[in-house]
Amino acid sequence: MASISLFPHSRAGVGVSGAVCVWLRLASLAALAAAAPAAADTLTYGGALRRIVELDASLAIAQYRVERAREEIARVETQLTWNASGQGGVGRDLSMFGTPTDRADASLGADKRLSFGPQIGASAGYTREDATTSFSPLIPNPSESTRADVFWRQPLARGFGNPQYNEGRNIAEAEVQATTADRIAAFDNLARRTADVYFAAAYTRARLRNAEGAIARAERLLEYVRGNQRLGIAEQQDLLQAEAQLAGRRAEREALWLAWVQSRTVLNRLLVRGWDAELELVLPVTTVVPSPEALRPAAEEHSPELARLNARVQQAEAVIERNRDSARDQFDAVLSAGSRTFAGDTAAGSVSTSEPVGSLRLEYRGFLGSSAADIELNQAFIDRSIALRQLADVRLDLHYTVFGLSAELTAAQVAEARARARVAAEAAKMAEATRLYRTGRTDTTALIQFENDGRLAELLADQQTIELARRLTEADIVRGAYWNEIGQTPAAPGVQP
């Protein structure tokens, strides 16, 4: 049987080594870095994710929730602001001596609670009284009096250390941590959804390119067989086999083209590009697989679920401390100091006096039965127990996730290397089959079978490359590496050991 070349410009005199080189050159057409036309926009997974993050509404909503939680901290801080009060008025009433008296008074006050517990304040007042008749010529009428006081209230039981403020702030800060964790979780979910779409499209594109390469080889085979048939050195069966091979490859290509158009449309929709804009999907190239010892600390630090549950534990502990304080009896010491003035007119003339005043008093208020704070305290203990149990379960799940992912990465790396080795072996096998075909020691059926084997090896190698890239991407998501890559700062809260 006459010699055959499956490739343009090849001659019967080409040796085995030359055929291997040509086969490898054609096999490279399936390489994922060249999977799209030259005019297509290059798109990495990180670039796609960056663009989608800019457009996705769920992340913006999650950020609004974080900002809203921060406002709760500001609300708690208002407990330490100054409170002002004032009143005044005029009136007519009977005095203690039964005489009608006109009265005018005004008072002002301000107080605030300190972060470590005490309450401080100051007040001042003015009163003027004018009776229609004087009970005694020695009693000033009309009369004016003023007062000025400062006070220090020191809680000795309930309110000692101001847990209402301090624990309230802890609760608000934990809520910020929890909402920040929710934002990180939303990002991670978006990153995984993007990865699913991106790598599914990459595999579809690899299959399409593989089919296109097979069509090119089938066309060259058919052209050569037709030439041999015209020379009378090829059978009709060889021609039918070559035609059937080409028809099958073209049918497969059309189905894969439809799948690629669908995948491309989904990606373009996520990126808000023209629906038919072409894409060149570029996979990450790395040979470094993170060890579980290196991956686990980073995964725990980044884990939004651990951060969220850790925040719930902190909130429960803060509620416990606050309700413990509310369940205590009130027992305060109040120290006050000030001055008083009194002036007026009598039958003997004007009188005026001023005197410093001060006091120390104790105030007590207690419950005679169970209070609502006792019930809330028990509920807070239950909430903390639930959060601690969930925290332990999540840590255990993360442990298995990290070690399982690390094992998958190692296996995927080995599988990808072996798949590439198989491609080289199939190329050598195909070159030898081509040499035998030229010398008439094999037939078209065997040649087509070897070509199919080589094509399948290329596709499986591409699939393993994509699987490895997908798992490496998952490792980066688990440890939060993509935040920096896309220029985001999640401010992910750490997890307590």
C-alpha positions as CSV (number, residue, x, y, z in Angstrom):
1,M,0.0,0.0,0.0
2,A,1.2,3.5,-0.8
3,S,2.6,5.7,1.9
4,I,0.3,8.3,3.6
5,S,0.8,11.7,5.2
6,L,-2.0,13.1,7.3
7,F,-0.6,16.6,7.2
8,P,-0.1,19.2,4.4
9,H,3.4,19.6,3.0
10,S,4.6,16.2,4.4
11,R,6.2,13.7,2.1
12,A,6.5,10.0,2.1
13,G,10.1,10.2,3.0
14,V,9.5,11.9,6.4
15,G,10.9,9.7,9.2
16,V,9.3,8.6,12.4
17,S,10.9,11.4,14.5
18,G,9.5,13.9,12.0
19,A,6.0,12.4,12.2
20,V,6.2,12.6,16.1
21,C,7.1,16.3,15.9
22,V,4.2,17.0,13.5
23,W,1.8,15.0,15.7
24,L,2.9,16.9,18.8
25,R,2.5,20.2,17.0
26,L,-1.1,19.3,16.1
27,A,-1.7,18.1,19.6
28,S,-0.7,21.5,20.9
29,L,-3.8,22.9,19.1
30,A,-5.8,21.6,22.1
31,A,-3.7,23.5,24.5
32,L,-6.0,25.7,26.6
33,A,-3.9,28.8,26.2
34,A,-4.7,28.9,22.5
35,A,-8.3,27.9,22.8
36,A,-9.8,31.0,21.2
37,P,-9.3,33.1,18.1
38,A,-6.6,35.8,18.2
39,A,-9.2,38.6,18.3
40,A,-10.8,37.3,21.5
41,D,-10.3,39.0,24.8
42,T,-8.0,37.2,27.2
43,L,-9.8,36.3,30.4
44,T,-8.3,34.7,33.5
45,Y,-10.4,33.4,36.4
46,G,-9.1,36.3,38.6
47,G,-10.0,38.9,36.0
48,A,-13.5,37.4,35.6
49,L,-14.0,37.4,39.3
50,R,-12.8,41.0,39.7
51,R,-15.3,42.2,37.1
52,I,-18.2,40.2,38.5
53,V,-17.4,41.4,42.1
54,E,-17.7,45.0,40.8
55,L,-21.1,44.3,39.3
56,D,-22.7,41.9,41.8
57,A,-25.5,43.4,43.9
58,S,-25.3,40.8,46.7
59,L,-21.8,42.1,47.8
60,A,-23.0,45.7,47.9
61,I,-26.0,44.7,50.0
62,A,-23.6,42.7,52.3
63,Q,-21.4,45.8,52.7
64,Y,-24.5,47.9,53.6
65,R,-25.2,45.5,56.4
66,V,-21.7,45.9,57.7
67,E,-22.1,49.7,57.7
68,R,-25.4,49.4,59.5
69,A,-23.8,47.2,62.1
70,R,-21.1,49.8,62.6
71,E,-23.8,52.3,63.3
72,E,-24.8,50.2,66.3
73,I,-21.4,51.0,67.9
74,A,-22.1,54.7,67.5
75,R,-25.5,54.2,69.1
76,V,-23.9,52.5,72.1
77,E,-21.4,55.3,72.4
78,T,-24.3,57.7,73.0
79,Q,-24.6,56.2,76.5
80,L,-21.5,58.2,77.4
81,T,-22.7,61.6,76.1
82,W,-23.8,64.4,78.3
83,N,-27.5,64.7,79.0
84,A,-28.9,68.2,79.6
85,S,-32.2,69.1,81.3
86,G,-33.9,72.3,82.3
87,Q,-37.3,73.6,83.4
88,G,-38.9,76.9,84.5
89,G,-42.2,78.5,85.2
90,V,-44.3,81.0,87.0
91,G,-47.3,80.4,89.2
92,R,-49.5,81.5,92.1
93,D,-50.2,79.3,95.2
94,L,-50.6,79.4,98.9
95,S,-47.5,79.5,101.0
96,M,-47.0,77.4,104.1
97,F,-48.5,80.2,106.1
98,G,-51.6,80.3,104.1
99,T,-50.9,83.5,102.2
100,P,-51.2,83.8,98.4
101,T,-47.7,83.8,96.9
102,D,-46.4,84.5,93.3
103,R,-43.6,82.2,92.4
104,A,-41.1,82.1,89.5
105,D,-38.4,79.5,89.2
106,A,-35.9,78.0,86.7
107,S,-33.3,75.2,86.8
108,L,-30.7,73.6,84.6
109,G,-28.8,70.4,84.9
110,A,-26.4,68.1,83.0
111,D,-25.1,64.6,83.7
112,K,-23.2,61.8,82.0
113,R,-22.2,58.2,82.7
114,L,-18.5,57.3,82.6
115,S,-17.3,54.2,80.8
116,F,-16.0,52.7,84.1
117,G,-19.2,53.0,86.0
118,P,-19.8,56.3,87.9
119,Q,-22.3,58.9,87.0
120,I,-21.4,62.6,87.3
121,G,-23.5,65.7,87.0
122,A,-24.2,69.3,87.9
123,S,-27.3,71.4,88.4
124,A,-28.3,75.0,89.2
125,G,-31.5,76.7,90.1
126,Y,-33.1,80.1,90.8
127,T,-36.4,80.8,92.7
128,R,-38.2,84.1,93.5
129,E,-41.3,84.3,95.8
130,D,-43.5,87.3,96.5
131,A,-46.4,87.0,99.0
132,T,-49.3,89.4,99.0
133,T,-49.0,89.7,102.8
134,S,-46.0,89.0,105.0
135,F,-46.6,86.6,107.8
136,S,-43.8,88.3,109.9
137,P,-41.8,91.5,109.4
138,L,-38.7,89.4,110.0
139,I,-39.4,87.1,107.0
140,P,-38.0,88.5,103.7
141,N,-40.7,89.3,101.2
142,P,-40.1,89.2,98.3
143,S,-37.2,86.7,98.5
144,E,-34.8,85.1,96.0
145,S,-32.8,81.9,96.4
146,T,-30.2,80.1,94.2
147,R,-28.6,76.7,94.3
148,A,-25.7,75.0,92.6
149,D,-24.7,71.4,93.0
150,V,-22.3,68.7,91.6
151,F,-22.7,65.0,92.3
152,W,-20.9,61.7,91.9
153,R,-22.9,58.5,91.9
154,Q,-20.8,55.4,92.4
155,P,-22.5,52.0,91.7
156,L,-21.4,49.4,94.2
157,A,-23.5,46.4,92.9
158,R,-25.6,46.8,89.7
159,G,-23.8,49.0,87.2
160,F,-20.3,48.6,88.8
161,G,-17.9,48.9,85.9
162,N,-20.7,50.0,83.6
163,P,-21.3,46.6,81.9
164,Q,-24.4,48.0,80.1
165,Y,-22.0,50.1,78.1
166,N,-19.0,47.9,77.8
167,E,-20.9,44.7,77.0
168,G,-23.2,46.6,74.7
169,R,-20.2,47.8,72.8
170,N,-18.8,44.2,72.7
171,I,-22.1,43.0,71.3
172,A,-22.1,45.7,68.6
173,E,-18.5,44.9,67.7
174,A,-19.3,41.2,67.5
175,E,-22.2,42.0,65.2
176,V,-19.8,43.9,62.9
177,Q,-17.6,40.9,62.9
178,A,-20.6,38.6,62.1
179,T,-21.8,40.9,59.2
180,T,-18.3,41.1,57.9
181,A,-18.1,37.3,57.9
182,D,-21.4,37.3,56.0
183,R,-19.9,39.5,53.4
184,I,-16.8,37.3,53.1
185,A,-19.2,34.3,52.8
186,A,-21.1,36.1,50.0
187,F,-17.8,36.7,48.2
188,D,-16.7,33.1,48.6
189,N,-20.0,31.9,47.2
190,L,-19.7,34.2,44.3
191,A,-16.1,33.1,43.7
192,R,-17.3,29.4,43.6
193,R,-20.2,30.1,41.3
194,T,-17.8,32.0,39.0
195,A,-15.4,29.1,39.1
196,D,-18.1,26.7,38.2
197,V,-19.1,28.7,35.2
198,Y,-15.5,29.6,34.1
199,F,-14.0,26.1,34.3
200,A,-17.1,24.5,32.8
201,A,-16.7,26.9,29.9
202,A,-12.9,26.1,29.7
203,Y,-13.6,22.4,29.5
204,T,-16.2,22.9,26.8
205,R,-13.8,25.1,24.9
206,A,-11.1,22.4,25.2
207,R,-13.4,19.8,23.8
208,L,-14.3,22.1,20.9
209,R,-10.7,22.7,20.1
210,N,-10.0,19.0,20.3
211,A,-12.8,18.3,17.9
212,E,-11.6,21.0,15.5
213,G,-8.1,19.4,15.5
214,A,-9.7,16.0,14.8
215,I,-11.6,17.5,11.9
216,A,-8.4,19.0,10.4
217,R,-6.7,15.6,10.7
218,A,-9.7,13.8,9.3
219,E,-9.9,16.2,6.3
220,R,-6.2,15.6,5.5
221,L,-6.7,11.8,5.8
222,L,-9.7,12.0,3.5
223,E,-7.8,14.1,0.9
224,Y,-5.0,11.6,0.9
225,V,-7.3,8.6,0.6
226,R,-9.1,10.2,-2.4
227,G,-5.7,10.8,-4.0
228,N,-4.7,7.2,-3.5
229,Q,-8.1,6.0,-4.9
230,R,-7.6,8.0,-8.0
231,L,-4.3,6.3,-8.4
232,G,-6.0,2.9,-7.8
233,I,-4.0,2.1,-4.7
234,A,-6.9,2.7,-2.1
235,E,-10.0,0.6,-1.6
236,Q,-13.6,2.0,-1.5
237,Q,-13.7,0.8,2.1
238,D,-10.8,3.2,3.0
239,L,-12.6,6.1,1.4
240,L,-15.9,5.3,3.3
241,Q,-14.1,5.0,6.6
242,A,-12.3,8.4,6.1
243,E,-15.6,10.0,5.1
244,A,-17.4,8.5,8.1
245,Q,-14.7,9.7,10.4
246,L,-14.9,13.2,9.0
247,A,-18.7,13.3,9.2
248,G,-18.7,12.1,12.8
249,R,-16.1,14.7,13.8
250,R,-18.1,17.5,12.2
251,A,-21.3,16.4,13.9
252,E,-19.6,16.3,17.2
253,R,-18.1,19.8,16.6
254,E,-21.5,21.3,15.9
255,A,-22.9,19.9,19.2
256,L,-19.8,21.2,21.1
257,W,-20.1,24.6,19.4
258,L,-23.7,24.9,20.7
259,A,-22.5,24.1,24.2
260,W,-19.6,26.6,23.9
261,V,-22.0,29.4,22.7
262,Q,-24.2,28.7,25.7
263,S,-21.2,28.8,28.1
264,R,-19.8,31.9,26.4
265,T,-23.2,33.7,26.7
266,V,-23.4,32.9,30.4
267,L,-19.9,34.3,31.0
268,N,-20.6,37.4,28.9
269,R,-23.8,38.0,30.9
270,L,-21.9,37.8,34.2
271,L,-19.3,40.2,32.8
272,V,-21.9,42.4,31.2
273,R,-20.3,42.1,27.7
274,G,-21.7,41.6,24.3
275,W,-23.5,38.3,24.3
276,D,-21.4,37.0,21.4
277,A,-18.1,38.6,22.4
278,E,-15.4,35.9,22.0
279,L,-13.3,34.9,24.9
280,E,-9.9,33.4,25.4
281,L,-9.9,31.5,28.7
282,V,-6.4,31.3,30.3
283,L,-5.9,28.8,33.1
284,P,-3.4,29.5,35.9
285,V,-0.1,27.7,35.6
286,T,1.4,26.5,38.8
287,T,3.3,23.5,40.1
288,V,3.0,24.5,43.8
289,V,0.4,22.6,45.8
290,P,-0.1,23.9,49.3
291,S,0.4,21.4,52.1
292,P,-2.4,20.8,54.6
293,E,-0.1,22.2,57.3
294,A,0.2,25.5,55.4
295,L,-3.4,25.5,54.2
296,R,-5.2,24.9,57.4
297,P,-4.1,28.0,59.4
298,A,-4.9,30.3,56.5
299,A,-8.3,28.5,56.0
300,E,-9.2,29.0,59.7
301,E,-8.2,32.6,59.6
302,H,-10.2,33.3,56.5
303,S,-13.2,31.0,57.3
304,P,-16.3,33.2,57.4
305,E,-18.3,30.5,59.2
306,L,-15.7,30.3,62.0
307,A,-15.7,34.1,62.3
308,R,-19.5,34.3,62.4
309,L,-19.8,31.6,65.1
310,N,-16.9,33.2,67.1
311,A,-18.8,36.5,66.9
312,R,-22.0,34.7,68.2
313,V,-20.0,33.3,71.1
314,Q,-18.7,36.7,72.0
315,Q,-22.2,38.1,71.8
316,A,-23.5,35.4,74.1
317,E,-20.8,36.0,76.6
318,A,-21.4,39.8,76.5
319,V,-25.2,39.2,77.1
320,I,-24.3,36.9,80.0
321,E,-22.2,39.6,81.7
322,R,-24.8,42.3,81.0
323,N,-27.7,40.2,82.4
324,R,-25.6,39.1,85.4
325,D,-25.3,42.8,86.2
326,S,-29.1,43.4,85.6
327,A,-29.9,40.6,88.0
328,R,-28.0,42.3,90.8
329,D,-29.6,44.6,93.4
330,Q,-29.0,48.3,93.0
331,F,-26.7,49.7,95.7
332,D,-25.2,53.2,95.0
333,A,-23.3,55.7,97.0
334,V,-24.1,59.3,96.1
335,L,-21.7,62.2,97.0
336,S,-22.9,65.8,96.4
337,A,-21.6,69.2,97.1
338,G,-22.8,72.7,96.3
339,S,-23.9,76.1,97.7
340,R,-27.1,77.9,98.6
341,T,-27.9,81.6,98.6
342,F,-30.9,83.4,100.0
343,A,-31.8,87.1,99.9
344,G,-34.8,89.4,100.4
345,D,-36.3,92.5,102.0
346,T,-37.7,92.7,105.6
347,A,-39.1,95.6,107.6
348,A,-35.7,96.0,109.2
349,G,-33.9,96.1,105.8
350,S,-32.3,93.7,103.2
351,V,-30.9,90.3,104.2
352,S,-28.5,88.0,102.3
353,T,-26.9,84.7,103.2
354,S,-24.8,82.1,101.5
355,E,-23.8,78.6,102.7
356,P,-21.9,75.6,101.3
357,V,-23.8,72.3,101.4
358,G,-22.9,68.7,100.9
359,S,-24.2,65.2,101.5
360,L,-23.3,61.5,101.3
361,R,-26.1,59.0,101.0
362,L,-26.7,55.4,100.1
363,E,-29.4,54.1,97.9
364,Y,-30.7,50.6,97.6
365,R,-33.2,48.9,95.4
366,G,-33.7,45.1,95.1
367,F,-36.0,42.4,93.6
368,L,-38.3,40.4,95.8
369,G,-38.5,37.5,93.3
370,S,-37.1,36.4,90.0
371,S,-36.5,39.1,87.4
372,A,-36.6,39.0,83.6
373,A,-32.8,39.4,83.7
374,D,-32.5,35.9,85.3
375,I,-34.5,34.4,82.5
376,E,-32.5,36.2,79.8
377,L,-29.3,35.1,81.6
378,N,-30.3,31.4,81.3
379,Q,-31.2,32.0,77.6
380,A,-27.7,33.5,77.0
381,F,-26.0,30.5,78.6
382,I,-28.0,28.3,76.2
383,D,-27.1,30.5,73.2
384,R,-23.4,30.3,74.1
385,S,-23.5,26.5,74.4
386,I,-25.1,26.2,71.0
387,A,-22.5,28.5,69.4
388,L,-19.6,26.7,71.0
389,R,-20.9,23.3,69.8
390,Q,-21.4,24.7,66.3
391,L,-17.9,26.2,66.4
392,A,-16.4,22.8,67.2
393,D,-18.4,21.1,64.4
394,V,-17.3,23.8,61.9
395,R,-13.6,23.4,62.9
396,L,-13.9,19.7,62.5
397,D,-15.5,20.1,59.1
398,L,-12.8,22.5,58.0
399,H,-10.1,20.1,59.1
400,Y,-11.5,17.4,56.9
401,T,-12.1,19.9,54.0
402,V,-8.5,21.1,54.1
403,F,-6.9,17.6,54.3
404,G,-9.4,16.3,51.7
405,L,-8.7,19.2,49.3
406,S,-4.9,18.7,49.8
407,A,-5.2,15.0,48.9
408,E,-7.3,15.9,45.9
409,L,-4.7,18.4,44.8
410,T,-1.9,15.9,45.1
411,A,-3.9,13.3,43.2
412,A,-4.9,15.8,40.5
413,Q,-1.3,16.8,40.0
414,V,-0.2,13.2,39.5
415,A,-3.2,12.5,37.2
416,E,-2.4,15.5,35.1
417,A,1.3,14.5,34.8
418,R,0.4,11.0,33.8
419,A,-2.2,12.2,31.3
420,R,0.4,14.4,29.6
421,A,2.8,11.4,29.5
422,R,0.1,9.4,27.8
423,V,-0.3,12.1,25.2
424,A,3.4,11.8,24.4
425,A,3.1,8.0,24.3
426,E,0.0,8.2,22.0
427,A,1.9,10.6,19.7
428,A,4.8,8.1,19.4
429,K,2.3,5.3,18.7
430,M,0.6,7.4,16.1
431,A,3.9,8.2,14.4
432,E,4.7,4.5,14.3
433,A,1.3,3.7,12.9
434,T,1.8,6.3,10.2
435,R,5.1,4.8,9.3
436,L,3.5,1.3,9.0
437,Y,0.6,2.7,7.0
438,R,3.0,4.2,4.5
439,T,4.7,0.8,4.0
440,G,1.4,-1.0,3.7
441,R,1.7,-3.0,6.9
442,T,-1.4,-1.5,8.6
443,D,-4.8,-0.4,7.3
444,T,-7.0,2.7,7.5
445,T,-9.1,1.2,10.3
446,A,-6.1,0.9,12.6
447,L,-4.8,4.3,11.7
448,I,-8.2,5.9,12.6
449,Q,-8.3,4.0,15.8
450,F,-4.8,5.2,16.8
451,E,-5.9,8.8,15.9
452,N,-8.9,8.4,18.1
453,D,-6.8,7.1,21.0
454,G,-4.5,10.1,20.6
455,R,-7.4,12.5,20.5
456,L,-8.9,11.0,23.6
457,A,-5.6,11.2,25.4
458,E,-5.3,14.9,24.6
459,L,-8.9,15.6,25.8
460,L,-8.3,13.7,29.0
461,A,-5.0,15.6,29.6
462,D,-6.9,18.9,29.1
463,Q,-9.6,17.7,31.4
464,Q,-7.0,16.9,34.1
465,T,-5.4,20.3,33.6
466,I,-8.7,22.0,34.2
467,E,-9.5,19.8,37.2
468,L,-6.2,20.7,38.8
469,A,-6.7,24.4,38.1
470,R,-10.2,24.2,39.6
471,R,-9.0,22.6,42.8
472,L,-6.1,25.1,43.1
473,T,-8.7,27.8,42.7
474,E,-10.8,26.2,45.5
475,A,-7.7,26.2,47.7
476,D,-7.2,29.9,47.0
477,I,-10.9,30.5,47.9
478,V,-10.6,28.5,51.1
479,R,-7.6,30.5,52.3
480,G,-8.9,33.8,51.0
481,A,-6.1,34.4,48.5
482,Y,-8.3,35.9,45.9
483,W,-9.2,38.9,48.0
484,N,-5.7,40.4,47.4
485,E,-5.6,39.2,43.8
486,I,-8.7,41.2,42.8
487,G,-7.7,44.2,45.0
488,Q,-10.2,43.8,47.7
489,T,-9.7,44.2,51.5
490,P,-12.2,42.0,53.3
491,A,-10.9,42.9,56.8
492,A,-11.7,39.3,57.7
493,P,-11.8,38.9,61.5
494,G,-9.5,36.3,62.8
495,V,-10.6,33.2,64.7
496,Q,-9.8,32.8,68.4
497,P,-7.6,29.8,69.1
